[in-house]
Structure formats: structure tokens, C-alpha cells
């Protein structure tokens, strides 16, 4: 399909710069493509009443790391301030090495050393040093840090910044509040450079109310990569190469989800990350097995969903792979009507924005 078919105009004031409080007070547009009415305005806190007790929720328990590092490239200490560098870590490949998207990529070379954070020696007084081991396409570099293992993790936590999406970072800097706001209550497994934002709407009270209605919550892990921020540059969806992300579905979770489907319940995924992972792990008949590895599944209109029967997700960027996934799930025309309604009714968009419950 043509990528421009997934474009739409969004007034800048619709972009949420902070989440609402409490989290489950966010608005939620319920979309039932074959129902009457098709669109219903609600709130996330209404979720227990909108699902069947046989349904199960699937949440992503990945934890966002402070993956944005600001530093200075110095080839020669006599060069003064040197070149300022921003690196977005996106994949760990060894105890002391990460792949990162770096800017300005054209001014960096293999062998360059970068001092991230403040002055001092390796992470003393908040500094972390690294060497560029290799360069790839699109500004990707391999960084070998002077620290390794848990010591490197601690240093990144000290020096790094929460990697807010560009549409928020362009309007304000990250702050201490984002360290809490940009993590879901399920966050446990460190590895993401972006939050699975649909999960940001959940509170312990909401999970308790879901459980009281008989709706169980199960965890999977998908580490969101930096590719989630990259635009689709191709003119047609068939020419777009999807970024790969690491994920895992446990034996226990697979068995529980299969049992729910066998009993007539729906698998309702919380977010596009959980959706992509479940569909990656599902067989042709929708049966799930334990799964571990990288997935680059690209879901566009025409793709048949095997296991997922409902999805809670935020409102996504124009021309993004995420809005294409939504269109695949509920139909392109229904997606366009839902987004037009959300814009007209003042819903808040993107990572810190409101939600939609999709029940095809």
C-alpha cells in the first residue's frame, strides 16, 4: 500500500507533553468496527467493564534504560571543546559494547573516543568514556565502553537521559519526573529505549479491579529499539524494512493464553509491542508456544491476525508502522474514522496521550 494513505493532519496542541494523573484517568476511545455505535468515548478506568471475564490481558514488562547519552568527541585534547555528540543506545552486543545511533554521524570515525557526561575519569564525577569500534549505515556506531557489566549499567543510569520521543524532546528537556512517568508499572526487564506506552495507563488499582472481574494479566518481554522513532521513508509499504527487536514469551504465558482462547476468551494485548510479539509467537491456527529471539514482523492491512483478539493502544504518528498496524487490526477505513473522531474530540496523542480500545 502507498505510505501516504496513512497520513493525517494533527494539530500540534493535540500532542501530550505530560501524562494525566492518575494514569487510568486517561480518555479511551472504544472502537468496534462491526458494532453500533462504532465509536464510544470512555476512560481507561472503564476497561474492566468493557472486557469479558474470560478475556486475558498481555502486557510488556520491558524497562526503559536511560539510553540517550550526551558527550564530546576528542581526538586531541588541544582541540578545545571538541565535537558534541548525542548517542542513542539501542542494542547491547557484549558486556562492554552497545550499538547506538549517533549524531553527527558524518563527523565521527572509527577510533574516535567520546567522553559522555561530566569531567573526570571513567564514571568518576559522572563521566563515561567509549571508543567507536565500527560504523554502519544511517549513523549507527558500535561503542566499546571503558566499563563493563554491572559497572557499565550503573554508569549509564548515572550519565544517561530518558530517551523521550523526538516530538516531546523538541519541546522540552527530560527531567526527573520523566524517570517515573516513562516507565510502566510492569517494568522489570531492562532493555528498551522507548516505553510500551499503552502500559503507562495502568495502576495497581486498575489491575486489581480487572482481576476481581476474572480478567488475568500476563507478562511478555519485547525490548523496544531505537527504530521505533525512525520514519517510514519508503513510498510503498512493501519497500519498508522493519527494525528487529528482541522478545520472549514464556512457556507459562503461552499455556495460559492458549487456555483462555480454548475457553472462549480473547487475548487482549496492551500495546503494539505485545501485539507484534504475540503474533510472532503464534502458529497458523493461533496456538502459542514459548518463543525467544528477534522479530521484525511488519503488520499492514491484509495481514491476518492469528491470536490477538483485542488491543489497547495509544494514538500514533502519521505514516508510522504503528498506525499501519492499527489499520490492519480494525480496517483502514475504521482507523481513519477513529483518528478523525479523536482529533475532533480533543484526545491527546502519542506516548503520553490517551488510549484506544480496539475490539474488531
C-alpha positions, 0 to 999 in steps of 0.5 A, a space after each residue: 500500500 502507498 505510505 501516504 494513505 496513512 497520513 493525517 493532519 494533527 494539530 500540534 496542541 493535540 500532542 501530550 507533553 505530560 501524562 494525566 494523573 492518575 494514569 487510568 484517568 486517561 480518555 479511551 476511545 472504544 472502537 468496534 468496527 462491526 458494532 453500533 455505535 462504532 465509536 464510544 468515548 470512555 476512560 481507561 478506568 472503564 476497561 474492566 467493564 468493557 472486557 469479558 471475564 474470560 478475556 486475558 490481558 498481555 502486557 510488556 514488562 520491558 524497562 526503559 534504560 536511560 539510553 540517550 547519552 550526551 558527550 564530546 568527541 576528542 581526538 586531541 585534547 588541544 582541540 578545545 571543546 571538541 565535537 558534541 555528540 548525542 548517542 542513542 543506545 539501542 542494542 547491547 552486543 557484549 558486556 562492554 559494547 552497545 550499538 547506538 545511533 549517533 549524531 553527527 554521524 558524518 563527523 565521527 570515525 572509527 577510533 574516535 573516543 567520546 567522553 559522555 557526561 561530566 569531567 573526570 575519569 571513567 564514571 568518576 564525577 559522572 563521566 563515561 568514556 567509549 571508543 567507536 569500534 565500527 560504523 554502519 549505515 544511517 549513523 549507527 556506531 558500535 561503542 566499546 565502553 571503558 566499563 563493563 557489566 554491572 559497572 557499565 549499567 550503573 554508569 549509564 543510569 548515572 550519565 544517561 537521559 530518558 530517551 523521550 520521543 523526538 516530538 516531546 524532546 523538541 519541546 522540552 528537556 527530560 527531567 526527573 519526573 520523566 524517570 517515573 512517568 516513562 516507565 510502566 508499572 510492569 517494568 522489570 526487564 531492562 532493555 528498551 529505549 522507548 516505553 510500551 506506552 499503552 502500559 503507562 495507563 495502568 495502576 495497581 488499582 486498575 489491575 486489581 479491579 480487572 482481576 476481581 472481574 476474572 480478567 488475568 494479566 500476563 507478562 511478555 518481554 519485547 525490548 523496544 529499539 531505537 527504530 521505533 522513532 525512525 520514519 517510514 521513508 519508503 513510498 510503498 509499504 512493501 519497500 519498508 524494512 522493519 527494525 528487529 527487536 528482541 522478545 520472549 514469551 514464556 512457556 507459562 504465558 503461552 499455556 495460559 493464553 492458549 487456555 483462555 482462547 480454548 475457553 472462549 476468551 480473547 487475548 487482549 494485548 496492551 500495546 503494539 509491542 505485545 501485539 507484534 510479539 504475540 503474533 510472532 509467537 503464534 502458529 497458523 491456527 493461533 496456538 502459542 508456544 514459548 518463543 525467544 529471539 528477534 522479530 521484525 514482523 511488519 503488520 499492514 492491512 491484509 495481514 491476518 491476525 492469528 491470536 490477538 483478539 483485542 488491543 489497547 493502544 495509544 494514538 500514533 504518528 502519521 505514516 508510522 508502522 504503528 498506525 499501519 498496524 492499527 489499520 490492519 487490526 480494525 480496517 483502514 477505513 475504521 482507523 481513519 474514522 477513529 483518528 478523525 473522531 479523536 482529533 475532533 474530540 480533543 484526545 491527546 496523542 502519542 506516548 503520553 496521550 490517551 488510549 484506544 480500545 480496539 475490539 474488531 
